[in-house]
Amino acid sequence: MHVGLLSFTDVDYGFDLANALCEAHISVSLYMSRSHTSNAVNSPDRPAERSYELGLLPPAVRLHLYQLPRMRDPRSFAGVRRLSQSMRDTGIDVAHIIMGGGEIWLAVLTYLLRKSHDIPVATTMLDPRPKPGEYPPPFVQSVVNKLFTYWSDVIIANGRTEVDLVQKLYRVPGSQVCCVQLGPRTTAARWATRTVPEEPGTILFLGRIRSNKGLEYLVRAQPIITRHVPHARIVIAGRGEDELERCRQMIQDGTRFEIHHGWIPGDVVTELFQRASLVVLPYTSASTSGILMTAYVFGKPVVATRVGSLPEYVEDGVTGLLVPPADVEQLADAIVQLLSDDALRHRMGENATRWVDEEQKKIAEQSLRAYEKAISIHQNA
């Protein structure tokens, strides 16, 4: 089977899944944004070549980079037509599109692939529930999600909770929704050029800084944490100027924080995870989390909230601890518990590493079943 895998906004997801499929001897052509890939590999002139040089992709995966104008620019339609033609000319058997919120031109691409080129399409819906405060507005996100469900043969969700949500919000028959677990973020480990020792008491919060990520609750938990663990230190890394500034105003002791604002290069991300004693995901809403998958790859236990599909990935007391969302005291207590018990923390980290080894083998199998279902539905439509 030859899969045309497209990941526009999430470069690591594209690399990770392409590697997993390739290891399962599935032929892959990977399509990604030139600008996003250039940023990820820190190479504005040679992003494709650099991706192979860094070992992020095996030679067997064929990488195709493209660029679209802004979403509201009508010239994007011509770009999408060229992209669909390129995917057809490559001779793919099925297209797998990984979509973020409100990516209207990728929805159009789905239509062109199915209707104009007779190519089956499976679409991974990363965020079935529209996010308030994001661009485009939630109603646009909902419309785009609905278009994807109309024009895809199969919708893939990364958790059982998300499967139910897709069916409920968009009235998709259960026969057209597949659950494929979110895979470990193995690409992050490939960035490692040196080994950085763990720094005791280091708490890592990493990723896009939005209101639903719950950073304010971690900031408010800091005095409780350092009262019990005086050497504890919180590292915040990611983009989100307005929300980060709002949370900065809540900080009582700036010496307890290390803040990296902006785009975080892959090699820096690797070092941040190596330094961390644990990773915190204090989200108030979420579907799944690539940060969680990355933490496991580095053998780090997590403290996460019981939202979305996170409880499907965090085995409470085994690979991390689960707490209610927006609960400062329970969040602080869980962090203190792990920082105060090295044996427990290391045991959870080892469990996370074993989980990665077991889960990596399943991803290609689950994806292949979703592709076979998309082909079958398409042929019988």
MILODO-518244 format. One record per residue (C-alpha): residue in one letter; residue number from 1; x, y, z. Coordinates in steps of 0.02 Angstrom, whole numbers. Each point is the difference from the previous one (the first is absolute). Example, Ala and Ser with C-alpha at 12.3 -4.5 7.8 and 13.67 -1.06 7.14 Angstrom:
% residues 2
[pt 'A'; 1; [615; -225; 390]],
[pt 'S'; 2; [69; 172; -33]],
//
This chain:
% residues 381
[pt 'M'; 1; [0; 0; 0]],
[pt 'H'; 2; [60; 175; -44]],
[pt 'V'; 3; [-61; 132; 124]],
[pt 'G'; 4; [0; 186; -35]],
[pt 'L'; 5; [19; 76; 175]],
[pt 'L'; 6; [-31; 186; 20]],
[pt 'S'; 7; [34; 97; 160]],
[pt 'F'; 8; [-8; 189; -19]],
[pt 'T'; 9; [18; 77; 173]],
[pt 'D'; 10; [71; -146; 102]],
[pt 'V'; 11; [170; -42; -72]],
[pt 'D'; 12; [48; -123; 137]],
[pt 'Y'; 13; [-162; -96; -22]],
[pt 'G'; 14; [39; -20; -185]],
[pt 'F'; 15; [177; -58; 32]],
[pt 'D'; 16; [-53; -119; 139]],
[pt 'L'; 17; [-138; -86; -98]],
[pt 'A'; 18; [104; -9; -159]],
[pt 'N'; 19; [138; -89; 98]],
[pt 'A'; 20; [-124; -122; 80]],
[pt 'L'; 21; [-78; -43; -168]],
[pt 'C'; 22; [169; -20; -84]],
[pt 'E'; 23; [58; -119; 138]],
[pt 'A'; 24; [-156; -104; -39]],
[pt 'H'; 25; [56; -7; -183]],
[pt 'I'; 26; [-139; 115; -60]],
[pt 'S'; 27; [50; 117; -142]],
[pt 'V'; 28; [-18; 183; 51]],
[pt 'S'; 29; [1; 165; -92]],
[pt 'L'; 30; [-1; 139; 130]],
[pt 'Y'; 31; [-72; 171; -43]],
[pt 'M'; 32; [36; 146; 116]],
[pt 'S'; 33; [6; 190; 3]],
[pt 'R'; 34; [167; 69; -57]],
[pt 'S'; 35; [-4; 144; 126]],
[pt 'H'; 36; [-49; -110; 149]],
[pt 'T'; 37; [131; -129; -45]],
[pt 'S'; 38; [133; 134; -24]],
[pt 'N'; 39; [-36; 67; 174]],
[pt 'A'; 40; [2; -174; 76]],
[pt 'V'; 41; [168; -50; -72]],
[pt 'N'; 42; [72; 176; 7]],
[pt 'S'; 43; [44; 1; -184]],
[pt 'P'; 44; [-87; 132; -108]],
[pt 'D'; 45; [92; -51; -159]],
[pt 'R'; 46; [13; -190; 10]],
[pt 'P'; 47; [-140; -65; 112]],
[pt 'A'; 48; [-26; -164; -93]],
[pt 'E'; 49; [185; -44; -8]],
[pt 'R'; 50; [24; 51; 181]],
[pt 'S'; 51; [-142; -113; 56]],
[pt 'Y'; 52; [94; -150; -68]],
[pt 'E'; 53; [170; 59; 61]],
[pt 'L'; 54; [-66; 15; 178]],
[pt 'G'; 55; [-69; -177; -9]],
[pt 'L'; 56; [-179; 60; 24]],
[pt 'L'; 57; [-57; -101; -151]],
[pt 'P'; 58; [66; -160; -78]],
[pt 'P'; 59; [50; 8; -184]],
[pt 'A'; 60; [-147; -112; -46]],
[pt 'V'; 61; [-125; 138; 45]],
[pt 'R'; 62; [-23; 123; -143]],
[pt 'L'; 63; [-19; 177; 68]],
[pt 'H'; 64; [-97; 129; -103]],
[pt 'L'; 65; [-6; 180; 62]],
[pt 'Y'; 66; [-130; 126; -55]],
[pt 'Q'; 67; [-54; 175; 44]],
[pt 'L'; 68; [-173; 79; 4]],
[pt 'P'; 69; [-41; 185; 17]],
[pt 'R'; 70; [-102; 60; 149]],
[pt 'M'; 71; [-166; -87; 32]],
[pt 'R'; 72; [-102; 148; -65]],
[pt 'D'; 73; [104; 16; -158]],
[pt 'P'; 74; [-95; -74; -150]],
[pt 'R'; 75; [166; -46; -80]],
[pt 'S'; 76; [5; -144; 124]],
[pt 'F'; 77; [-130; -90; -106]],
[pt 'A'; 78; [124; -12; -145]],
[pt 'G'; 79; [132; -63; 121]],
[pt 'V'; 80; [-117; -133; 66]],
[pt 'R'; 81; [-40; -57; -177]],
[pt 'R'; 82; [185; -18; -37]],
[pt 'L'; 83; [25; -97; 161]],
[pt 'S'; 84; [-144; -119; -38]],
[pt 'Q'; 85; [70; -28; -175]],
[pt 'S'; 86; [173; -35; 73]],
[pt 'M'; 87; [-73; -128; 121]],
[pt 'R'; 88; [-92; -85; -142]],
[pt 'D'; 89; [155; -3; -111]],
[pt 'T'; 90; [99; -79; 142]],
[pt 'G'; 91; [-116; -150; -14]],
[pt 'I'; 92; [-62; -10; 179]],
[pt 'D'; 93; [-133; -130; 45]],
[pt 'V'; 94; [-73; 100; 144]],
[pt 'A'; 95; [23; 175; 71]],
[pt 'H'; 96; [16; 32; 186]],
[pt 'I'; 97; [-27; 182; 50]],
[pt 'I'; 98; [43; 58; 175]],
[pt 'M'; 99; [-106; 155; 29]],
[pt 'G'; 100; [5; 137; 129]],
[pt 'G'; 101; [-139; 123; 37]],
[pt 'G'; 102; [-77; 100; -142]],
[pt 'E'; 103; [116; -55; -141]],
[pt 'I'; 104; [-125; 36; -139]],
[pt 'W'; 105; [119; -31; -145]],
[pt 'L'; 106; [41; -174; 64]],
[pt 'A'; 107; [-187; -35; 0]],
[pt 'V'; 108; [-4; 55; -182]],
[pt 'L'; 109; [149; -114; -33]],
[pt 'T'; 110; [-100; -145; 73]],
[pt 'Y'; 111; [-142; 36; -121]],
[pt 'L'; 112; [118; 10; -151]],
[pt 'L'; 113; [89; -162; 44]],
[pt 'R'; 114; [-162; -98; 18]],
[pt 'K'; 115; [-108; 79; -135]],
[pt 'S'; 116; [125; 51; -133]],
[pt 'H'; 117; [135; -133; 20]],
[pt 'D'; 118; [-100; -145; 75]],
[pt 'I'; 119; [122; -21; 145]],
[pt 'P'; 120; [-65; -65; 168]],
[pt 'V'; 121; [29; 120; 145]],
[pt 'A'; 122; [22; -30; 186]],
[pt 'T'; 123; [6; 158; 106]],
[pt 'T'; 124; [66; 14; 177]],
[pt 'M'; 125; [-102; 131; 95]],
[pt 'L'; 126; [118; 61; 135]],
[pt 'D'; 127; [-126; 114; 86]],
[pt 'P'; 128; [-181; -51; -27]],
[pt 'R'; 129; [-63; 133; 120]],
[pt 'P'; 130; [33; 179; -64]],
[pt 'K'; 131; [110; 104; 114]],
[pt 'P'; 132; [-64; 170; 57]],
[pt 'G'; 133; [123; 143; -13]],
[pt 'E'; 134; [89; -80; -147]],
[pt 'Y'; 135; [12; 55; -181]],
[pt 'P'; 136; [-107; -32; -98]],
[pt 'P'; 137; [-153; 22; 112]],
[pt 'P'; 138; [-85; -155; 71]],
[pt 'F'; 139; [-145; 4; -123]],
[pt 'V'; 140; [123; -4; -146]],
[pt 'Q'; 141; [93; -144; 82]],
[pt 'S'; 142; [-165; -94; 15]],
[pt 'V'; 143; [-44; 29; -182]],
[pt 'V'; 144; [171; -58; -59]],
[pt 'N'; 145; [-8; -155; 111]],
[pt 'K'; 146; [-171; -39; -74]],
[pt 'L'; 147; [68; 17; -177]],
[pt 'F'; 148; [137; -124; 42]],
[pt 'T'; 149; [-130; -125; 62]],
[pt 'Y'; 150; [-98; 23; -163]],
[pt 'W'; 151; [149; -19; -115]],
[pt 'S'; 152; [103; -134; 89]],
[pt 'D'; 153; [-30; -186; -13]],
[pt 'V'; 154; [58; -27; 179]],
[pt 'I'; 155; [28; 115; 148]],
[pt 'I'; 156; [140; -49; 119]],
[pt 'A'; 157; [-4; 54; 182]],
[pt 'N'; 158; [143; -22; 123]],
[pt 'G'; 159; [-102; -61; 147]],
[pt 'R'; 160; [-163; -88; 43]],
[pt 'T'; 161; [-67; 160; 76]],
[pt 'E'; 162; [39; 91; -162]],
[pt 'V'; 163; [-89; -135; -102]],
[pt 'D'; 164; [-158; 30; 99]],
[pt 'L'; 165; [20; 187; -21]],
[pt 'V'; 166; [17; -11; -190]],
[pt 'Q'; 167; [-157; -106; -11]],
[pt 'K'; 168; [-98; 115; 114]],
[pt 'L'; 169; [53; 169; -70]],
[pt 'Y'; 170; [1; -43; -185]],
[pt 'R'; 171; [-123; -146; -11]],
[pt 'V'; 172; [128; -116; -77]],
[pt 'P'; 173; [-50; -184; -5]],
[pt 'G'; 174; [104; -109; 113]],
[pt 'S'; 175; [52; -104; -150]],
[pt 'Q'; 176; [94; 151; -70]],
[pt 'V'; 177; [98; 46; 157]],
[pt 'C'; 178; [160; -90; 51]],
[pt 'C'; 179; [101; 15; 159]],
[pt 'V'; 180; [187; 6; -30]],
[pt 'Q'; 181; [98; 37; 157]],
[pt 'L'; 182; [114; 152; -2]],
[pt 'G'; 183; [175; -67; -27]],
[pt 'P'; 184; [155; 36; 104]],
[pt 'R'; 185; [93; 157; -56]],
[pt 'T'; 186; [158; -91; -48]],
[pt 'T'; 187; [58; 141; -115]],
[pt 'A'; 188; [42; 106; 153]],
[pt 'A'; 189; [128; -128; 59]],
[pt 'R'; 190; [87; 4; -170]],
[pt 'W'; 191; [50; 180; 32]],
[pt 'A'; 192; [112; -51; 144]],
[pt 'T'; 193; [182; 41; -38]],
[pt 'R'; 194; [57; -16; 180]],
[pt 'T'; 195; [-62; -69; 165]],
[pt 'V'; 196; [-55; 130; 127]],
[pt 'P'; 197; [-18; -59; 181]],
[pt 'E'; 198; [-165; 15; 92]],
[pt 'E'; 199; [-10; 152; 113]],
[pt 'P'; 200; [-85; -49; 165]],
[pt 'G'; 201; [-160; 94; 35]],
[pt 'T'; 202; [-24; 62; -179]],
[pt 'I'; 203; [-182; 9; -56]],
[pt 'L'; 204; [-29; 22; -187]],
[pt 'F'; 205; [-149; 83; -83]],
[pt 'L'; 206; [23; 4; -189]],
[pt 'G'; 207; [-108; 40; -151]],
[pt 'R'; 208; [-116; 133; -68]],
[pt 'I'; 209; [-52; 112; 144]],
[pt 'R'; 210; [-189; 19; -12]],
[pt 'S'; 211; [-133; 26; 131]],
[pt 'N'; 212; [-54; -183; -10]],
[pt 'K'; 213; [177; -59; 41]],
[pt 'G'; 214; [-24; 49; 182]],
[pt 'L'; 215; [169; 83; 28]],
[pt 'E'; 216; [-78; 119; 125]],
[pt 'Y'; 217; [-38; -146; 117]],
[pt 'L'; 218; [181; -58; -4]],
[pt 'V'; 219; [58; 178; 37]],
[pt 'R'; 220; [-121; 12; 146]],
[pt 'A'; 221; [59; -170; 63]],
[pt 'Q'; 222; [182; 56; 10]],
[pt 'P'; 223; [-3; 68; 179]],
[pt 'I'; 224; [-76; -164; 63]],
[pt 'I'; 225; [127; -103; -97]],
[pt 'T'; 226; [154; 95; 60]],
[pt 'R'; 227; [-64; -1; 179]],
[pt 'H'; 228; [22; -189; -2]],
[pt 'V'; 229; [139; -14; -130]],
[pt 'P'; 230; [111; 155; 22]],
[pt 'H'; 231; [111; -39; -150]],
[pt 'A'; 232; [-146; -20; -121]],
[pt 'R'; 233; [8; 104; -158]],
[pt 'I'; 234; [-129; 22; -139]],
[pt 'V'; 235; [57; 10; -181]],
[pt 'I'; 236; [-127; 77; -121]],
[pt 'A'; 237; [35; -13; -186]],
[pt 'G'; 238; [-113; 44; -147]],
[pt 'R'; 239; [-93; 132; -99]],
[pt 'G'; 240; [-150; 101; 55]],
[pt 'E'; 241; [43; 179; 43]],
[pt 'D'; 242; [-167; 59; 72]],
[pt 'E'; 243; [-32; -151; 109]],
[pt 'L'; 244; [180; -10; 57]],
[pt 'E'; 245; [-3; 183; 50]],
[pt 'R'; 246; [-161; -27; 97]],
[pt 'C'; 247; [81; -144; 94]],
[pt 'R'; 248; [160; 99; 30]],
[pt 'Q'; 249; [-103; 125; 100]],
[pt 'M'; 250; [-47; -142; 119]],
[pt 'I'; 251; [179; -52; 38]],
[pt 'Q'; 252; [45; 34; 182]],
[pt 'D'; 253; [183; -50; -8]],
[pt 'G'; 254; [86; 21; -168]],
[pt 'T'; 255; [155; -93; 60]],
[pt 'R'; 256; [-102; -161; -3]],
[pt 'F'; 257; [-34; 12; -187]],
[pt 'E'; 258; [99; -19; -160]],
[pt 'I'; 259; [-96; 63; -152]],
[pt 'H'; 260; [38; -32; -185]],
[pt 'H'; 261; [-123; 98; -107]],
[pt 'G'; 262; [-20; -28; -187]],
[pt 'W'; 263; [41; -138; -121]],
[pt 'I'; 264; [102; -135; 88]],
[pt 'P'; 265; [125; -87; -116]],
[pt 'G'; 266; [1; -190; 0]],
[pt 'D'; 267; [170; -17; 83]],
[pt 'V'; 268; [-54; 117; 141]],
[pt 'V'; 269; [-162; -98; 24]],
[pt 'T'; 270; [104; -158; 19]],
[pt 'E'; 271; [109; 79; 134]],
[pt 'L'; 272; [-150; 68; 95]],
[pt 'F'; 273; [-77; -174; 11]],
[pt 'Q'; 274; [165; -77; 53]],
[pt 'R'; 275; [20; 130; 138]],
[pt 'A'; 276; [-177; -24; 68]],
[pt 'S'; 277; [-42; -107; 151]],
[pt 'L'; 278; [-181; -5; -57]],
[pt 'V'; 279; [-116; 78; -128]],
[pt 'V'; 280; [-162; 89; 45]],
[pt 'L'; 281; [-156; 13; -107]],
[pt 'P'; 282; [-124; 103; 104]],
[pt 'Y'; 283; [-124; 16; -146]],
[pt 'T'; 284; [-179; 54; 28]],
[pt 'S'; 285; [-51; -75; -167]],
[pt 'A'; 286; [91; -108; -127]],
[pt 'S'; 287; [-21; -143; -121]],
[pt 'T'; 288; [169; -86; 10]],
[pt 'S'; 289; [176; 69; 22]],
[pt 'G'; 290; [160; -13; -100]],
[pt 'I'; 291; [92; 70; 152]],
[pt 'L'; 292; [-58; -150; 101]],
[pt 'M'; 293; [61; -118; -136]],
[pt 'T'; 294; [169; 89; -2]],
[pt 'A'; 295; [18; -10; 189]],
[pt 'Y'; 296; [-22; -189; -9]],
[pt 'V'; 297; [133; -15; -136]],
[pt 'F'; 298; [124; 84; 120]],
[pt 'G'; 299; [-56; -112; 144]],
[pt 'K'; 300; [-80; 141; 99]],
[pt 'P'; 301; [-153; -24; 111]],
[pt 'V'; 302; [-141; 126; -19]],
[pt 'V'; 303; [-127; 89; 106]],
[pt 'A'; 304; [-153; 26; -110]],
[pt 'T'; 305; [-182; 46; 17]],
[pt 'R'; 306; [-152; -110; -30]],
[pt 'V'; 307; [-57; 83; -160]],
[pt 'G'; 308; [-32; -65; -176]],
[pt 'S'; 309; [92; -160; -40]],
[pt 'L'; 310; [147; 33; 118]],
[pt 'P'; 311; [-59; -133; 125]],
[pt 'E'; 312; [13; -127; -142]],
[pt 'Y'; 313; [186; 36; -12]],
[pt 'V'; 314; [47; 33; 182]],
[pt 'E'; 315; [-16; -153; 109]],
[pt 'D'; 316; [-26; 80; 170]],
[pt 'G'; 317; [135; -54; 121]],
[pt 'V'; 318; [94; -95; -137]],
[pt 'T'; 319; [62; 125; -131]],
[pt 'G'; 320; [-55; 157; 91]],
[pt 'L'; 321; [-131; 77; 110]],
[pt 'L'; 322; [-172; 66; -50]],
[pt 'V'; 323; [-83; 149; 86]],
[pt 'P'; 324; [-161; 98; -29]],
[pt 'P'; 325; [16; 152; -115]],
[pt 'A'; 326; [14; 174; 77]],
[pt 'D'; 327; [40; -71; 173]],
[pt 'V'; 328; [157; 89; 63]],
[pt 'E'; 329; [19; -99; 162]],
[pt 'Q'; 330; [-16; -173; -78]],
[pt 'L'; 331; [116; 51; -142]],
[pt 'A'; 332; [130; 59; 127]],
[pt 'D'; 333; [-21; -156; 107]],
[pt 'A'; 334; [29; -116; -148]],
[pt 'I'; 335; [157; 95; -53]],
[pt 'V'; 336; [67; -1; 179]],
[pt 'Q'; 337; [-35; -187; 13]],
[pt 'L'; 338; [107; -38; -152]],
[pt 'L'; 339; [139; 122; 42]],
[pt 'S'; 340; [11; -70; 177]],
[pt 'D'; 341; [12; -183; -51]],
[pt 'D'; 342; [143; -35; -120]],
[pt 'A'; 343; [-35; -187; -5]],
[pt 'L'; 344; [-182; 27; -48]],
[pt 'R'; 345; [44; 131; -131]],
[pt 'H'; 346; [134; -109; -81]],
[pt 'R'; 347; [-114; -153; 2]],
[pt 'M'; 348; [-136; 100; -90]],
[pt 'G'; 349; [128; 61; -126]],
[pt 'E'; 350; [53; -180; -35]],
[pt 'N'; 351; [-183; -49; -22]],
[pt 'A'; 352; [-21; 143; -124]],
[pt 'T'; 353; [150; -62; -101]],
[pt 'R'; 354; [-74; -176; -6]],
[pt 'W'; 355; [-166; 74; -56]],
[pt 'V'; 356; [89; 85; -146]],
[pt 'D'; 357; [80; -164; -55]],
[pt 'E'; 358; [-167; -92; 3]],
[pt 'E'; 359; [-104; 140; -77]],
[pt 'Q'; 360; [118; 34; -145]],
[pt 'K'; 361; [-36; -173; -70]],
[pt 'K'; 362; [-188; 31; 0]],
[pt 'I'; 363; [-7; 166; -92]],
[pt 'A'; 364; [39; -66; -174]],
[pt 'E'; 365; [-120; -147; 22]],
[pt 'Q'; 366; [-143; 113; 55]],
[pt 'S'; 367; [37; 124; -140]],
[pt 'L'; 368; [4; -137; -130]],
[pt 'R'; 369; [-172; -62; 56]],
[pt 'A'; 370; [-67; 177; -17]],
[pt 'Y'; 371; [73; 14; -176]],
[pt 'E'; 372; [-75; -167; -51]],
[pt 'K'; 373; [-169; 57; 65]],
[pt 'A'; 374; [14; 165; -97]],
[pt 'I'; 375; [40; -96; -160]],
[pt 'S'; 376; [-146; -120; 27]],
[pt 'I'; 377; [-125; 140; 36]],
[pt 'H'; 378; [63; 99; -150]],
[pt 'Q'; 379; [-17; -148; -118]],
[pt 'N'; 380; [-177; -36; 59]],
[pt 'A'; 381; [-59; 181; -1]],
//
